[in-house]
Amino acid sequence: MYIYFFNENLKLGKPVNLVLISSIISTNRSRLKPILFDQGLFQALWSCYFYNQEPLNSKISSSLTGLVNQLMDHLTLTNVIVFEVSSDKATILSRLATRKIKGSSPINSLEESLINLGIDATISTRNLVLDLARNSNRVIVYEIKN
């Protein structure tokens, strides 16, 4: 099965993480043990939304939901639990400004447009995850305010 993340309407700039996560799941799925990711499939999708840098319309978002479903089918994922940890914008900005290890994310610049882009990517990813949870009994979302 092939899943293409590039077309003229959907430019996903960070598919490598998605492929890596998929390969880890695929390699370990027969062990019948849970696989725990700190930043897994949906973090990879967040990166795709962020680096796409333009809003996705409902048709493209619906296509992406279908692709994620196909990927989960292919990986035979029957139970996916997502812990969504969220904070308000002021808390996020404070943490970004004071953390000791800055990393390489453009968001570390604290530039307002990039912060807003990150928030938009978070909203898009959250909507995708919630849509998957609403339409499938294999995805459960736990929301945690931090």
Salt bridges, closest charged atoms under 4 A:
GLU54 OE1 - LYS11 NZ 3.08
ASP73 OD1 - ARG138 NH1 2.78
GLU84 OE2 - ARG126 NE 2.86
GLU112 OE2 - LYS89 NZ 2.63
ASP131 OD1 - ARG134 NH2 3.86
GLU143 OE1 - ARG126 NH2 2.55
